[in-house]
Amino acid sequence: MSLRYGRLFDTTIRDEYERALTLAKEHAGIPRNPTTSLPLTDITRGADWKTTPLIKSRLAGGFCLRAPAQGACTYANICEHCPSFHSDASSLAILTAQRVDADALAQDAEQRGWITEAARHHKLIARLDTLIEQARAG
């Protein structure tokens, strides 16, 4: 019986997530076709991605933009927090740029009243400070 309820629960959560995602995409003007992706300028309306009214995450290789209805991604910056993640001096520029952006995103979230989102960015900043320190120490 537990397995049955577990599958039902997973399905319910997935259905609710898909419903919220569809609503968020409609609100953002994203077409329903899941293989169609809007150009970044359409999503940001030509503004800098860091100042858009979206939930944002700076990743080492780019960034993620999510509609507020989607909520924060539980996987954003997961690698930076993993104890198996290591960096060295060759990544200092990337880590430093990521920290600068994370600070700007935290301030943006605070101004919008997204306290949990701001806290997530502050946690990342603390971790990046540790990674930067370790990379400098070699």
JONORUR-V334596 format. One record per residue. N is the residue number from 0. RES is the residue in one small letter. PHI is phi in radians with two decimals (999 if undefined). NEAR is the number of other ideal C-beta (glycine too) atoms within 8 Angstrom. D_LAST is the distance of its C-alpha to the last C-alpha in Angstrom with 1 decimal. Layout:
BEGIN
n: [N N]
res: [RES RES]
phi: [PHI PHI]
near: [NEAR NEAR]
d_last: [D_LAST D_LAST]
END
This chain:
BEGIN
n: [0 1 2 3 4 5 6 7 8 9 10 11 12 13 14 15 16 17 18 19 20 21 22 23 24 25 26 27 28 29 30 31 32 33 34 35 36 37 38 39 40 41 42 43 44 45 46 47 48 49 50 51 52 53 54 55 56 57 58 59 60 61 62 63 64 65 66 67 68 69 70 71 72 73 74 75 76 77 78 79 80 81 82 83 84 85 86 87 88 89 90 91 92 93 94 95 96 97 98 99 100 101 102 103 104 105 106 107 108 109 110 111 112 113 114 115 116 117 118 119 120 121 122 123 124 125 126 127 128 129 130 131 132 133 134 135 136 137]
res: [m s l r y g r l f d t t i r d e y e r a l t l a k e h a g i p r n p t t s l p l t d i t r g a d w k t t p l i k s r l a g g f c l r a p a q g a c t y a n i c e h c p s f h s d a s s l a i l t a q r v d a d a l a q d a e q r g w i t e a a r h h k l i a r l d t l i e q a r a g]
phi: [999 -1.07 -1.09 -1.10 -1.14 -1.07 -1.16 -1.09 -1.08 -1.01 -1.14 -1.08 -1.08 -1.07 -1.07 -1.16 -1.09 -1.08 -1.11 -1.12 -1.12 -1.07 -1.09 -1.11 -1.15 -1.08 -1.09 -1.46 1.41 -1.47 -1.02 -1.21 -1.12 -1.16 -1.57 -1.64 -2.11 -1.27 -1.08 -0.96 -1.12 -1.26 -1.25 -1.58 1.00 1.48 -1.46 -1.10 -1.01 -1.24 -1.89 -1.23 -1.41 -2.14 -1.40 -2.19 -2.37 -1.62 -1.93 -1.03 -1.85 2.83 -2.68 -2.18 -2.13 -2.29 -1.17 -0.94 -1.11 -1.35 1.33 -1.22 -1.40 -1.25 -1.72 -1.04 1.07 -1.11 -1.14 -1.08 -1.60 -1.27 -1.14 -1.52 -1.34 -2.28 -2.43 -2.47 -1.02 -1.19 -1.83 -1.00 -1.11 -1.18 -1.09 -1.15 -1.11 -1.11 -1.16 -1.01 -1.16 -1.07 -1.14 -1.10 -1.19 -1.12 -1.11 -1.07 -1.11 -1.09 -1.12 -1.51 1.41 -1.59 -1.09 -1.12 -1.15 -1.08 -1.08 -1.07 -1.16 -1.14 -1.11 -1.13 -1.02 -1.06 -1.17 -1.10 -1.02 -1.13 -1.11 -1.13 -1.06 -1.16 -1.16 -1.17 -1.25 1.38]
near: [4 5 6 7 8 8 8 8 8 8 8 8 8 8 8 8 8 8 8 11 9 9 9 13 11 9 8 8 6 8 6 6 5 4 4 7 4 9 6 7 7 8 12 11 7 4 7 6 10 9 6 12 4 9 14 13 11 8 10 8 3 4 9 9 10 12 10 10 8 10 8 10 10 5 4 10 10 8 7 11 9 7 3 4 9 5 9 7 7 4 10 11 6 8 14 9 8 12 12 8 11 13 10 9 13 12 9 11 13 10 6 8 5 10 8 7 11 12 8 11 13 9 9 12 12 8 11 13 9 8 12 12 8 9 13 8 5 5]
d_last: [53.4 49.8 48.6 51.2 50.1 46.5 47.3 49.5 46.8 44.2 46.8 47.7 44.1 43.6 46.9 46.1 42.7 44.4 47.1 44.6 42.7 46.0 47.1 43.8 44.1 47.7 46.8 44.2 46.8 44.9 47.4 48.2 47.3 43.9 43.2 43.7 40.9 41.6 39.8 37.1 39.5 42.1 39.9 38.6 42.0 40.2 38.1 34.3 33.0 31.2 34.5 36.6 38.4 36.4 33.8 30.6 27.0 24.2 22.4 19.6 22.2 25.1 27.0 29.8 33.1 35.4 38.9 39.2 41.7 39.0 36.8 33.1 31.5 30.2 27.7 26.2 22.4 22.7 19.7 17.4 18.9 18.8 16.9 16.3 14.5 10.8 9.0 6.3 6.7 10.0 11.3 10.8 14.5 15.8 14.4 15.6 18.9 19.3 18.9 21.5 23.8 23.5 24.5 27.4 28.4 28.4 30.7 32.9 33.3 34.2 36.8 38.3 38.5 36.2 34.7 33.3 31.6 30.2 28.9 27.1 25.3 24.4 22.9 20.8 19.8 18.7 16.6 15.1 14.3 12.4 10.5 9.9 8.7 6.3 5.1 5.3 3.8 0.0]
END
